[in-house]
Amino acid sequence: MIGCQPDQLRVLRMLVPIGAAGFVLLTFGVVTLEVWPTVFGASLIVLAQLWRIDRLVVFLREHAVACAAVDRLSRSVGPRWPSCRA
């Protein structure tokens, strides 16, 4: 299995508090019927989610490259080598 680099994990872990802060602001804005915390909280939530989706696309591309390399090796070595697609 392909693991994440430490800097990528740090970015993903940073997105959780950003999204949580956005949720708190959004909830506060809805409860108090204030516009700016509601809009700012929703913006933080969307920003964190889009950034997370972008990171996951990078992981998917890295995994696809690694799987292609493993499959090439599997075909050259034979059936005893495990396939990445299993």
PDB file of N, CA, C and O in Angstrom:
ATOM      1  N   MET A   1       0.842  -1.181   0.000  1.00  0.00           N
ATOM      2  CA  MET A   1       0.000   0.000   0.000  1.00  0.00           C
ATOM      3  C   MET A   1       0.881   1.237   0.000  1.00  0.00           C
ATOM      4  O   MET A   1       1.923   1.267   0.656  1.00  0.00           O
ATOM      5  N   ILE A   2       0.465   2.244  -0.729  1.00  0.00           N
ATOM      6  CA  ILE A   2       1.224   3.472  -0.826  1.00  0.00           C
ATOM      7  C   ILE A   2       0.878   4.354   0.360  1.00  0.00           C
ATOM      8  O   ILE A   2      -0.296   4.579   0.652  1.00  0.00           O
ATOM      9  N   GLY A   3       1.906   4.856   1.047  1.00  0.00           N
ATOM     10  CA  GLY A   3       1.675   5.733   2.196  1.00  0.00           C
ATOM     11  C   GLY A   3       1.820   7.191   1.813  1.00  0.00           C
ATOM     12  O   GLY A   3       2.328   7.529   0.744  1.00  0.00           O
ATOM     13  N   CYS A   4       1.370   8.030   2.694  1.00  0.00           N
ATOM     14  CA  CYS A   4       1.469   9.470   2.484  1.00  0.00           C
ATOM     15  C   CYS A   4       2.799   9.966   3.024  1.00  0.00           C
ATOM     16  O   CYS A   4       3.321   9.441   4.008  1.00  0.00           O
ATOM     17  N   GLN A   5       3.339  10.982   2.369  1.00  0.00           N
ATOM     18  CA  GLN A   5       4.529  11.623   2.882  1.00  0.00           C
ATOM     19  C   GLN A   5       4.141  12.453   4.102  1.00  0.00           C
ATOM     20  O   GLN A   5       2.995  12.890   4.210  1.00  0.00           O
ATOM     21  N   PRO A   6       5.092  12.679   5.032  1.00  0.00           N
ATOM     22  CA  PRO A   6       4.762  13.418   6.255  1.00  0.00           C
ATOM     23  C   PRO A   6       4.242  14.829   5.998  1.00  0.00           C
ATOM     24  O   PRO A   6       3.361  15.295   6.722  1.00  0.00           O
ATOM     25  N   ASP A   7       4.763  15.516   4.990  1.00  0.00           N
ATOM     26  CA  ASP A   7       4.275  16.875   4.722  1.00  0.00           C
ATOM     27  C   ASP A   7       2.847  16.846   4.196  1.00  0.00           C
ATOM     28  O   ASP A   7       2.070  17.761   4.470  1.00  0.00           O
ATOM     29  N   GLN A   8       2.490  15.806   3.445  1.00  0.00           N
ATOM     30  CA  GLN A   8       1.119  15.695   2.952  1.00  0.00           C
ATOM     31  C   GLN A   8       0.157  15.383   4.096  1.00  0.00           C
ATOM     32  O   GLN A   8      -0.959  15.901   4.126  1.00  0.00           O
ATOM     33  N   LEU A   9       0.580  14.548   5.026  1.00  0.00           N
ATOM     34  CA  LEU A   9      -0.252  14.261   6.187  1.00  0.00           C
ATOM     35  C   LEU A   9      -0.438  15.508   7.041  1.00  0.00           C
ATOM     36  O   LEU A   9      -1.517  15.735   7.588  1.00  0.00           O
ATOM     37  N   ARG A  10       0.615  16.317   7.155  1.00  0.00           N
ATOM     38  CA  ARG A  10       0.522  17.550   7.928  1.00  0.00           C
ATOM     39  C   ARG A  10      -0.532  18.477   7.327  1.00  0.00           C
ATOM     40  O   ARG A  10      -1.313  19.093   8.054  1.00  0.00           O
ATOM     41  N   VAL A  11      -0.552  18.574   6.001  1.00  0.00           N
ATOM     42  CA  VAL A  11      -1.553  19.421   5.340  1.00  0.00           C
ATOM     43  C   VAL A  11      -2.948  18.876   5.579  1.00  0.00           C
ATOM     44  O   VAL A  11      -3.869  19.639   5.870  1.00  0.00           O
ATOM     45  N   LEU A  12      -3.120  17.560   5.460  1.00  0.00           N
ATOM     46  CA  LEU A  12      -4.444  16.974   5.685  1.00  0.00           C
ATOM     47  C   LEU A  12      -4.895  17.156   7.130  1.00  0.00           C
ATOM     48  O   LEU A  12      -6.074  17.400   7.386  1.00  0.00           O
ATOM     49  N   ARG A  13      -3.969  17.039   8.070  1.00  0.00           N
ATOM     50  CA  ARG A  13      -4.327  17.251   9.474  1.00  0.00           C
ATOM     51  C   ARG A  13      -4.641  18.712   9.768  1.00  0.00           C
ATOM     52  O   ARG A  13      -5.402  19.013  10.687  1.00  0.00           O
ATOM     53  N   MET A  14      -4.065  19.608   9.001  1.00  0.00           N
ATOM     54  CA  MET A  14      -4.342  21.025   9.177  1.00  0.00           C
ATOM     55  C   MET A  14      -5.748  21.373   8.677  1.00  0.00           C
ATOM     56  O   MET A  14      -6.359  22.319   9.173  1.00  0.00           O
ATOM     57  N   LEU A  15      -6.258  20.634   7.720  1.00  0.00           N
ATOM     58  CA  LEU A  15      -7.569  20.923   7.152  1.00  0.00           C
ATOM     59  C   LEU A  15      -8.713  20.608   8.116  1.00  0.00           C
ATOM     60  O   LEU A  15      -9.782  21.212   8.023  1.00  0.00           O
ATOM     61  N   VAL A  16      -8.504  19.684   9.022  1.00  0.00           N
ATOM     62  CA  VAL A  16      -9.566  19.331   9.969  1.00  0.00           C
ATOM     63  C   VAL A  16      -9.911  20.509  10.878  1.00  0.00           C
ATOM     64  O   VAL A  16     -11.092  20.833  11.005  1.00  0.00           O
ATOM     65  N   PRO A  17      -8.936  21.169  11.520  1.00  0.00           N
ATOM     66  CA  PRO A  17      -9.297  22.328  12.349  1.00  0.00           C
ATOM     67  C   PRO A  17      -9.877  23.492  11.538  1.00  0.00           C
ATOM     68  O   PRO A  17     -10.722  24.235  12.037  1.00  0.00           O
ATOM     69  N   ILE A  18      -9.427  23.651  10.295  1.00  0.00           N
ATOM     70  CA  ILE A  18      -9.985  24.720   9.460  1.00  0.00           C
ATOM     71  C   ILE A  18     -11.462  24.448   9.190  1.00  0.00           C
ATOM     72  O   ILE A  18     -12.295  25.347   9.304  1.00  0.00           O
ATOM     73  N   GLY A  19     -11.780  23.215   8.834  1.00  0.00           N
ATOM     74  CA  GLY A  19     -13.178  22.855   8.612  1.00  0.00           C
ATOM     75  C   GLY A  19     -14.000  22.938   9.892  1.00  0.00           C
ATOM     76  O   GLY A  19     -15.160  23.346   9.858  1.00  0.00           O
ATOM     77  N   ALA A  20     -13.405  22.551  11.024  1.00  0.00           N
ATOM     78  CA  ALA A  20     -14.122  22.629  12.302  1.00  0.00           C
ATOM     79  C   ALA A  20     -14.387  24.081  12.690  1.00  0.00           C
ATOM     80  O   ALA A  20     -15.465  24.404  13.189  1.00  0.00           O
ATOM     81  N   ALA A  21     -13.410  24.952  12.463  1.00  0.00           N
ATOM     82  CA  ALA A  21     -13.614  26.372  12.746  1.00  0.00           C
ATOM     83  C   ALA A  21     -14.711  26.940  11.843  1.00  0.00           C
ATOM     84  O   ALA A  21     -15.524  27.755  12.280  1.00  0.00           O
ATOM     85  N   GLY A  22     -14.726  26.513  10.606  1.00  0.00           N
ATOM     86  CA  GLY A  22     -15.785  26.937   9.699  1.00  0.00           C
ATOM     87  C   GLY A  22     -17.149  26.470  10.169  1.00  0.00           C
ATOM     88  O   GLY A  22     -18.132  27.204  10.065  1.00  0.00           O
ATOM     89  N   PHE A  23     -17.214  25.255  10.686  1.00  0.00           N
ATOM     90  CA  PHE A  23     -18.489  24.730  11.182  1.00  0.00           C
ATOM     91  C   PHE A  23     -18.960  25.512  12.401  1.00  0.00           C
ATOM     92  O   PHE A  23     -20.147  25.815  12.529  1.00  0.00           O
ATOM     93  N   VAL A  24     -18.027  25.839  13.298  1.00  0.00           N
ATOM     94  CA  VAL A  24     -18.382  26.615  14.486  1.00  0.00           C
ATOM     95  C   VAL A  24     -18.900  27.995  14.075  1.00  0.00           C
ATOM     96  O   VAL A  24     -19.921  28.461  14.582  1.00  0.00           O
ATOM     97  N   LEU A  25     -18.186  28.642  13.153  1.00  0.00           N
ATOM     98  CA  LEU A  25     -18.637  29.959  12.693  1.00  0.00           C
ATOM     99  C   LEU A  25     -19.987  29.874  11.982  1.00  0.00           C
ATOM    100  O   LEU A  25     -20.853  30.726  12.182  1.00  0.00           O
ATOM    101  N   LEU A  26     -20.158  28.870  11.172  1.00  0.00           N
ATOM    102  CA  LEU A  26     -21.431  28.688  10.468  1.00  0.00           C
ATOM    103  C   LEU A  26     -22.578  28.486  11.458  1.00  0.00           C
ATOM    104  O   LEU A  26     -23.637  29.098  11.323  1.00  0.00           O
ATOM    105  N   THR A  27     -22.362  27.630  12.444  1.00  0.00           N
ATOM    106  CA  THR A  27     -23.389  27.386  13.455  1.00  0.00           C
ATOM    107  C   THR A  27     -23.692  28.649  14.245  1.00  0.00           C
ATOM    108  O   THR A  27     -24.855  28.978  14.478  1.00  0.00           O
ATOM    109  N   PHE A  28     -22.648  29.354  14.655  1.00  0.00           N
ATOM    110  CA  PHE A  28     -22.842  30.606  15.393  1.00  0.00           C
ATOM    111  C   PHE A  28     -23.624  31.617  14.561  1.00  0.00           C
ATOM    112  O   PHE A  28     -24.528  32.280  15.070  1.00  0.00           O
ATOM    113  N   GLY A  29     -23.277  31.734  13.279  1.00  0.00           N
ATOM    114  CA  GLY A  29     -23.956  32.681  12.415  1.00  0.00           C
ATOM    115  C   GLY A  29     -25.417  32.339  12.199  1.00  0.00           C
ATOM    116  O   GLY A  29     -26.260  33.233  12.138  1.00  0.00           O
ATOM    117  N   VAL A  30     -25.728  31.054  12.082  1.00  0.00           N
ATOM    118  CA  VAL A  30     -27.123  30.646  11.883  1.00  0.00           C
ATOM    119  C   VAL A  30     -27.930  30.858  13.169  1.00  0.00           C
ATOM    120  O   VAL A  30     -29.070  31.319  13.122  1.00  0.00           O
ATOM    121  N   VAL A  31     -27.331  30.517  14.313  1.00  0.00           N
ATOM    122  CA  VAL A  31     -28.053  30.663  15.579  1.00  0.00           C
ATOM    123  C   VAL A  31     -28.316  32.132  15.893  1.00  0.00           C
ATOM    124  O   VAL A  31     -29.410  32.478  16.340  1.00  0.00           O
ATOM    125  N   THR A  32     -27.336  32.996  15.668  1.00  0.00           N
ATOM    126  CA  THR A  32     -27.499  34.420  15.992  1.00  0.00           C
ATOM    127  C   THR A  32     -28.044  35.233  14.825  1.00  0.00           C
ATOM    128  O   THR A  32     -28.242  36.441  14.951  1.00  0.00           O
ATOM    129  N   LEU A  33     -28.284  34.588  13.706  1.00  0.00           N
ATOM    130  CA  LEU A  33     -28.783  35.245  12.493  1.00  0.00           C
ATOM    131  C   LEU A  33     -27.870  36.384  12.026  1.00  0.00           C
ATOM    132  O   LEU A  33     -28.329  37.448  11.612  1.00  0.00           O
ATOM    133  N   GLU A  34     -26.579  36.124  12.108  1.00  0.00           N
ATOM    134  CA  GLU A  34     -25.572  37.071  11.615  1.00  0.00           C
ATOM    135  C   GLU A  34     -25.114  36.601  10.238  1.00  0.00           C
ATOM    136  O   GLU A  34     -24.980  35.401   9.997  1.00  0.00           O
ATOM    137  N   VAL A  35     -24.876  37.549   9.341  1.00  0.00           N
ATOM    138  CA  VAL A  35     -24.503  37.189   7.972  1.00  0.00           C
ATOM    139  C   VAL A  35     -23.025  36.841   7.861  1.00  0.00           C
ATOM    140  O   VAL A  35     -22.675  35.807   7.292  1.00  0.00           O
ATOM    141  N   TRP A  36     -22.144  37.701   8.404  1.00  0.00           N
ATOM    142  CA  TRP A  36     -20.721  37.497   8.131  1.00  0.00           C
ATOM    143  C   TRP A  36     -20.168  36.198   8.704  1.00  0.00           C
ATOM    144  O   TRP A  36     -19.382  35.551   8.012  1.00  0.00           O
ATOM    145  N   PRO A  37     -20.526  35.758   9.942  1.00  0.00           N
ATOM    146  CA  PRO A  37     -19.982  34.466  10.377  1.00  0.00           C
ATOM    147  C   PRO A  37     -20.547  33.297   9.579  1.00  0.00           C
ATOM    148  O   PRO A  37     -19.857  32.300   9.366  1.00  0.00           O
ATOM    149  N   THR A  38     -21.786  33.412   9.139  1.00  0.00           N
ATOM    150  CA  THR A  38     -22.388  32.339   8.347  1.00  0.00           C
ATOM    151  C   THR A  38     -21.665  32.184   7.020  1.00  0.00           C
ATOM    152  O   THR A  38     -21.310  31.074   6.625  1.00  0.00           O
ATOM    153  N   VAL A  39     -21.450  33.289   6.339  1.00  0.00           N
ATOM    154  CA  VAL A  39     -20.780  33.239   5.033  1.00  0.00           C
ATOM    155  C   VAL A  39     -19.315  32.840   5.194  1.00  0.00           C
ATOM    156  O   VAL A  39     -18.806  32.027   4.423  1.00  0.00           O
ATOM    157  N   PHE A  40     -18.641  33.403   6.185  1.00  0.00           N
ATOM    158  CA  PHE A  40     -17.229  33.076   6.391  1.00  0.00           C
ATOM    159  C   PHE A  40     -17.059  31.616   6.805  1.00  0.00           C
ATOM    160  O   PHE A  40     -16.133  30.949   6.346  1.00  0.00           O
ATOM    161  N   GLY A  41     -17.947  31.111   7.671  1.00  0.00           N
ATOM    162  CA  GLY A  41     -17.878  29.707   8.078  1.00  0.00           C
ATOM    163  C   GLY A  41     -18.124  28.760   6.912  1.00  0.00           C
ATOM    164  O   GLY A  41     -17.425  27.759   6.754  1.00  0.00           O
ATOM    165  N   ALA A  42     -19.127  29.086   6.095  1.00  0.00           N
ATOM    166  CA  ALA A  42     -19.400  28.252   4.919  1.00  0.00           C
ATOM    167  C   ALA A  42     -18.218  28.286   3.953  1.00  0.00           C
ATOM    168  O   ALA A  42     -17.872  27.273   3.345  1.00  0.00           O
ATOM    169  N   SER A  43     -17.603  29.463   3.818  1.00  0.00           N
ATOM    170  CA  SER A  43     -16.436  29.585   2.932  1.00  0.00           C
ATOM    171  C   SER A  43     -15.267  28.739   3.443  1.00  0.00           C
ATOM    172  O   SER A  43     -14.583  28.087   2.655  1.00  0.00           O
ATOM    173  N   LEU A  44     -15.038  28.748   4.754  1.00  0.00           N
ATOM    174  CA  LEU A  44     -13.958  27.925   5.311  1.00  0.00           C
ATOM    175  C   LEU A  44     -14.219  26.437   5.101  1.00  0.00           C
ATOM    176  O   LEU A  44     -13.300  25.681   4.786  1.00  0.00           O
ATOM    177  N   ILE A  45     -15.454  26.023   5.271  1.00  0.00           N
ATOM    178  CA  ILE A  45     -15.790  24.607   5.077  1.00  0.00           C
ATOM    179  C   ILE A  45     -15.555  24.200   3.619  1.00  0.00           C
ATOM    180  O   ILE A  45     -14.961  23.155   3.351  1.00  0.00           O
ATOM    181  N   VAL A  46     -16.014  25.015   2.696  1.00  0.00           N
ATOM    182  CA  VAL A  46     -15.844  24.702   1.273  1.00  0.00           C
ATOM    183  C   VAL A  46     -14.362  24.716   0.904  1.00  0.00           C
ATOM    184  O   VAL A  46     -13.901  23.843   0.169  1.00  0.00           O
ATOM    185  N   LEU A  47     -13.614  25.693   1.405  1.00  0.00           N
ATOM    186  CA  LEU A  47     -12.182  25.766   1.118  1.00  0.00           C
ATOM    187  C   LEU A  47     -11.460  24.522   1.618  1.00  0.00           C
ATOM    188  O   LEU A  47     -10.646  23.945   0.896  1.00  0.00           O
ATOM    189  N   ALA A  48     -11.751  24.106   2.843  1.00  0.00           N
ATOM    190  CA  ALA A  48     -11.096  22.919   3.400  1.00  0.00           C
ATOM    191  C   ALA A  48     -11.448  21.665   2.604  1.00  0.00           C
ATOM    192  O   ALA A  48     -10.583  20.825   2.358  1.00  0.00           O
ATOM    193  N   GLN A  49     -12.707  21.534   2.202  1.00  0.00           N
ATOM    194  CA  GLN A  49     -13.109  20.351   1.443  1.00  0.00           C
ATOM    195  C   GLN A  49     -12.463  20.322   0.054  1.00  0.00           C
ATOM    196  O   GLN A  49     -11.992  19.276  -0.395  1.00  0.00           O
ATOM    197  N   LEU A  50     -12.444  21.464  -0.615  1.00  0.00           N
ATOM    198  CA  LEU A  50     -11.823  21.500  -1.946  1.00  0.00           C
ATOM    199  C   LEU A  50     -10.336  21.209  -1.867  1.00  0.00           C
ATOM    200  O   LEU A  50      -9.792  20.516  -2.727  1.00  0.00           O
ATOM    201  N   TRP A  51      -9.670  21.733  -0.840  1.00  0.00           N
ATOM    202  CA  TRP A  51      -8.247  21.486  -0.676  1.00  0.00           C
ATOM    203  C   TRP A  51      -8.002  20.006  -0.400  1.00  0.00           C
ATOM    204  O   TRP A  51      -7.041  19.430  -0.909  1.00  0.00           O
ATOM    205  N   ARG A  52      -8.875  19.385   0.411  1.00  0.00           N
ATOM    206  CA  ARG A  52      -8.736  17.967   0.710  1.00  0.00           C
ATOM    207  C   ARG A  52      -8.953  17.124  -0.544  1.00  0.00           C
ATOM    208  O   ARG A  52      -8.225  16.160  -0.779  1.00  0.00           O
ATOM    209  N   ILE A  53      -9.946  17.482  -1.343  1.00  0.00           N
ATOM    210  CA  ILE A  53     -10.191  16.759  -2.593  1.00  0.00           C
ATOM    211  C   ILE A  53      -8.987  16.872  -3.519  1.00  0.00           C
ATOM    212  O   ILE A  53      -8.618  15.901  -4.179  1.00  0.00           O
ATOM    213  N   ASP A  54      -8.374  18.053  -3.570  1.00  0.00           N
ATOM    214  CA  ASP A  54      -7.188  18.235  -4.404  1.00  0.00           C
ATOM    215  C   ASP A  54      -6.049  17.338  -3.925  1.00  0.00           C
ATOM    216  O   ASP A  54      -5.359  16.738  -4.749  1.00  0.00           O
ATOM    217  N   ARG A  55      -5.841  17.234  -2.637  1.00  0.00           N
ATOM    218  CA  ARG A  55      -4.792  16.361  -2.090  1.00  0.00           C
ATOM    219  C   ARG A  55      -5.091  14.909  -2.418  1.00  0.00           C
ATOM    220  O   ARG A  55      -4.175  14.151  -2.736  1.00  0.00           O
ATOM    221  N   LEU A  56      -6.358  14.504  -2.346  1.00  0.00           N
ATOM    222  CA  LEU A  56      -6.707  13.115  -2.643  1.00  0.00           C
ATOM    223  C   LEU A  56      -6.481  12.786  -4.115  1.00  0.00           C
ATOM    224  O   LEU A  56      -6.149  11.647  -4.444  1.00  0.00           O
ATOM    225  N   VAL A  57      -6.654  13.755  -4.998  1.00  0.00           N
ATOM    226  CA  VAL A  57      -6.359  13.535  -6.420  1.00  0.00           C
ATOM    227  C   VAL A  57      -4.861  13.293  -6.604  1.00  0.00           C
ATOM    228  O   VAL A  57      -4.460  12.440  -7.395  1.00  0.00           O
ATOM    229  N   VAL A  58      -4.043  14.038  -5.878  1.00  0.00           N
ATOM    230  CA  VAL A  58      -2.588  13.829  -5.947  1.00  0.00           C
ATOM    231  C   VAL A  58      -2.246  12.421  -5.466  1.00  0.00           C
ATOM    232  O   VAL A  58      -1.433  11.739  -6.090  1.00  0.00           O
ATOM    233  N   PHE A  59      -2.860  11.972  -4.355  1.00  0.00           N
ATOM    234  CA  PHE A  59      -2.616  10.616  -3.864  1.00  0.00           C
ATOM    235  C   PHE A  59      -3.030   9.579  -4.893  1.00  0.00           C
ATOM    236  O   PHE A  59      -2.320   8.596  -5.106  1.00  0.00           O
ATOM    237  N   LEU A  60      -4.175   9.791  -5.533  1.00  0.00           N
ATOM    238  CA  LEU A  60      -4.661   8.847  -6.538  1.00  0.00           C
ATOM    239  C   LEU A  60      -3.689   8.750  -7.711  1.00  0.00           C
ATOM    240  O   LEU A  60      -3.413   7.654  -8.200  1.00  0.00           O
ATOM    241  N   ARG A  61      -3.177   9.876  -8.159  1.00  0.00           N
ATOM    242  CA  ARG A  61      -2.215   9.845  -9.268  1.00  0.00           C
ATOM    243  C   ARG A  61      -0.938   9.117  -8.872  1.00  0.00           C
ATOM    244  O   ARG A  61      -0.410   8.324  -9.652  1.00  0.00           O
ATOM    245  N   GLU A  62      -0.433   9.382  -7.658  1.00  0.00           N
ATOM    246  CA  GLU A  62       0.767   8.681  -7.197  1.00  0.00           C
ATOM    247  C   GLU A  62       0.510   7.177  -7.100  1.00  0.00           C
ATOM    248  O   GLU A  62       1.370   6.371  -7.456  1.00  0.00           O
ATOM    249  N   HIS A  63      -0.657   6.811  -6.627  1.00  0.00           N
ATOM    250  CA  HIS A  63      -1.005   5.393  -6.508  1.00  0.00           C
ATOM    251  C   HIS A  63      -1.115   4.733  -7.883  1.00  0.00           C
ATOM    252  O   HIS A  63      -0.690   3.591  -8.058  1.00  0.00           O
ATOM    253  N   ALA A  64      -1.678   5.441  -8.851  1.00  0.00           N
ATOM    254  CA  ALA A  64      -1.805   4.888 -10.204  1.00  0.00           C
ATOM    255  C   ALA A  64      -0.436   4.646 -10.818  1.00  0.00           C
ATOM    256  O   ALA A  64      -0.223   3.626 -11.474  1.00  0.00           O
ATOM    257  N   VAL A  65       0.489   5.566 -10.617  1.00  0.00           N
ATOM    258  CA  VAL A  65       1.853   5.390 -11.135  1.00  0.00           C
ATOM    259  C   VAL A  65       2.518   4.193 -10.463  1.00  0.00           C
ATOM    260  O   VAL A  65       3.170   3.388 -11.128  1.00  0.00           O
ATOM    261  N   ALA A  66       2.355   4.073  -9.146  1.00  0.00           N
ATOM    262  CA  ALA A  66       2.960   2.947  -8.426  1.00  0.00           C
ATOM    263  C   ALA A  66       2.335   1.625  -8.866  1.00  0.00           C
ATOM    264  O   ALA A  66       3.041   0.629  -9.023  1.00  0.00           O
ATOM    265  N   CYS A  67       1.014   1.609  -9.066  1.00  0.00           N
ATOM    266  CA  CYS A  67       0.349   0.378  -9.517  1.00  0.00           C
ATOM    267  C   CYS A  67       0.817  -0.032 -10.906  1.00  0.00           C
ATOM    268  O   CYS A  67       0.994  -1.219 -11.181  1.00  0.00           O
ATOM    269  N   ALA A  68       1.015   0.938 -11.773  1.00  0.00           N
ATOM    270  CA  ALA A  68       1.502   0.618 -13.112  1.00  0.00           C
ATOM    271  C   ALA A  68       2.889  -0.010 -13.037  1.00  0.00           C
ATOM    272  O   ALA A  68       3.187  -0.951 -13.773  1.00  0.00           O
ATOM    273  N   ALA A  69       3.732   0.503 -12.156  1.00  0.00           N
ATOM    274  CA  ALA A  69       5.079  -0.058 -12.003  1.00  0.00           C
ATOM    275  C   ALA A  69       5.010  -1.470 -11.435  1.00  0.00           C
ATOM    276  O   ALA A  69       5.741  -2.353 -11.884  1.00  0.00           O
ATOM    277  N   VAL A  70       4.144  -1.693 -10.457  1.00  0.00           N
ATOM    278  CA  VAL A  70       4.009  -3.028  -9.866  1.00  0.00           C
ATOM    279  C   VAL A  70       3.457  -4.006 -10.892  1.00  0.00           C
ATOM    280  O   VAL A  70       3.920  -5.144 -10.962  1.00  0.00           O
ATOM    281  N   ASP A  71       2.489  -3.595 -11.680  1.00  0.00           N
ATOM    282  CA  ASP A  71       1.925  -4.482 -12.704  1.00  0.00           C
ATOM    283  C   ASP A  71       2.957  -4.833 -13.772  1.00  0.00           C
ATOM    284  O   ASP A  71       3.006  -5.970 -14.240  1.00  0.00           O
ATOM    285  N   ARG A  72       3.788  -3.852 -14.160  1.00  0.00           N
ATOM    286  CA  ARG A  72       4.866  -4.166 -15.121  1.00  0.00           C
ATOM    287  C   ARG A  72       5.826  -5.187 -14.529  1.00  0.00           C
ATOM    288  O   ARG A  72       6.244  -6.122 -15.211  1.00  0.00           O
ATOM    289  N   LEU A  73       6.176  -5.005 -13.250  1.00  0.00           N
ATOM    290  CA  LEU A  73       7.074  -5.938 -12.589  1.00  0.00           C
ATOM    291  C   LEU A  73       6.421  -7.303 -12.456  1.00  0.00           C
ATOM    292  O   LEU A  73       7.080  -8.330 -12.619  1.00  0.00           O
ATOM    293  N   SER A  74       5.142  -7.317 -12.164  1.00  0.00           N
ATOM    294  CA  SER A  74       4.414  -8.576 -12.020  1.00  0.00           C
ATOM    295  C   SER A  74       4.405  -9.362 -13.324  1.00  0.00           C
ATOM    296  O   SER A  74       4.563 -10.583 -13.315  1.00  0.00           O
ATOM    297  N   ARG A  75       4.221  -8.676 -14.439  1.00  0.00           N
ATOM    298  CA  ARG A  75       4.225  -9.372 -15.726  1.00  0.00           C
ATOM    299  C   ARG A  75       5.614  -9.905 -16.061  1.00  0.00           C
ATOM    300  O   ARG A  75       5.736 -10.959 -16.685  1.00  0.00           O
ATOM    301  N   SER A  76       6.664  -9.190 -15.652  1.00  0.00           N
ATOM    302  CA  SER A  76       8.010  -9.648 -15.986  1.00  0.00           C
ATOM    303  C   SER A  76       8.477 -10.771 -15.063  1.00  0.00           C
ATOM    304  O   SER A  76       9.242 -11.635 -15.490  1.00  0.00           O
ATOM    305  N   VAL A  77       8.031 -10.775 -13.807  1.00  0.00           N
ATOM    306  CA  VAL A  77       8.477 -11.794 -12.855  1.00  0.00           C
ATOM    307  C   VAL A  77       7.631 -13.051 -12.959  1.00  0.00           C
ATOM    308  O   VAL A  77       8.149 -14.164 -12.873  1.00  0.00           O
ATOM    309  N   GLY A  78       6.344 -12.876 -13.141  1.00  0.00           N
ATOM    310  CA  GLY A  78       5.471 -14.032 -13.256  1.00  0.00           C
ATOM    311  C   GLY A  78       4.355 -13.983 -12.237  1.00  0.00           C
ATOM    312  O   GLY A  78       4.185 -12.985 -11.537  1.00  0.00           O
ATOM    313  N   PRO A  79       3.595 -15.061 -12.153  1.00  0.00           N
ATOM    314  CA  PRO A  79       2.399 -15.069 -11.308  1.00  0.00           C
ATOM    315  C   PRO A  79       2.686 -15.070  -9.808  1.00  0.00           C
ATOM    316  O   PRO A  79       1.773 -14.836  -9.016  1.00  0.00           O
ATOM    317  N   ARG A  80       3.928 -15.326  -9.396  1.00  0.00           N
ATOM    318  CA  ARG A  80       4.192 -15.377  -7.955  1.00  0.00           C
ATOM    319  C   ARG A  80       4.247 -13.983  -7.334  1.00  0.00           C
ATOM    320  O   ARG A  80       4.180 -13.853  -6.112  1.00  0.00           O
ATOM    321  N   TRP A  81       4.368 -12.940  -8.156  1.00  0.00           N
ATOM    322  CA  TRP A  81       4.421 -11.560  -7.654  1.00  0.00           C
ATOM    323  C   TRP A  81       2.990 -11.048  -7.520  1.00  0.00           C
ATOM    324  O   TRP A  81       2.210 -11.165  -8.466  1.00  0.00           O
ATOM    325  N   PRO A  82       2.622 -10.475  -6.354  1.00  0.00           N
ATOM    326  CA  PRO A  82       1.231 -10.015  -6.173  1.00  0.00           C
ATOM    327  C   PRO A  82       0.914  -8.820  -7.070  1.00  0.00           C
ATOM    328  O   PRO A  82       1.764  -7.964  -7.315  1.00  0.00           O
ATOM    329  N   SER A  83      -0.296  -8.784  -7.539  1.00  0.00           N
ATOM    330  CA  SER A  83      -0.736  -7.674  -8.392  1.00  0.00           C
ATOM    331  C   SER A  83      -1.252  -6.532  -7.535  1.00  0.00           C
ATOM    332  O   SER A  83      -1.760  -6.749  -6.435  1.00  0.00           O
ATOM    333  N   CYS A  84      -1.119  -5.324  -8.040  1.00  0.00           N
ATOM    334  CA  CYS A  84      -1.592  -4.142  -7.341  1.00  0.00           C
ATOM    335  C   CYS A  84      -3.101  -4.013  -7.441  1.00  0.00           C
ATOM    336  O   CYS A  84      -3.706  -3.305  -6.636  1.00  0.00           O
ATOM    337  N   ARG A  85      -3.721  -4.668  -8.394  1.00  0.00           N
ATOM    338  CA  ARG A  85      -5.145  -4.524  -8.646  1.00  0.00           C
ATOM    339  C   ARG A  85      -6.005  -5.481  -7.820  1.00  0.00           C
ATOM    340  O   ARG A  85      -7.232  -5.444  -7.920  1.00  0.00           O
ATOM    341  N   ALA A  86      -5.392  -6.323  -7.022  1.00  0.00           N
ATOM    342  CA  ALA A  86      -6.147  -7.331  -6.258  1.00  0.00           C
ATOM    343  C   ALA A  86      -7.022  -6.770  -5.203  1.00  0.00           C
ATOM    344  O   ALA A  86      -7.701  -7.519  -4.501  1.00  0.00           O
TER     345      ALA A  86
END
